[in-house]
């Protein structure tokens, strides 16, 4: 998977591509909602989660990442529902928040 990165104009990329080594080509997936550089990502069940690599959004809710629901083929924001938890990292990310997602 290729997720995010830096564009030629130094902006954060929203690109998501899957490398198909058998067919020797790239398959484009829906673009991220927010450009990201060096994000962390992982696959759980039928969803790809992407965290970090982006500036915090200015909404009232604590957006901590994005999730691509593969069956729906669209990105959704992952919002922290654990605002009362006391072990929040300096960047606002709370790993325990995933339990509430």
ABEGO torsion letter per residue (X at the ends): XBBEEBBAAGBBBABBBBBBAAAGBBBBBBBBABBBBGBBBBBBEABBBBBEGBBBBABABBBAEBBBBAAAGBBBBBBBAAAABAABBAAGBBAAAAAAX
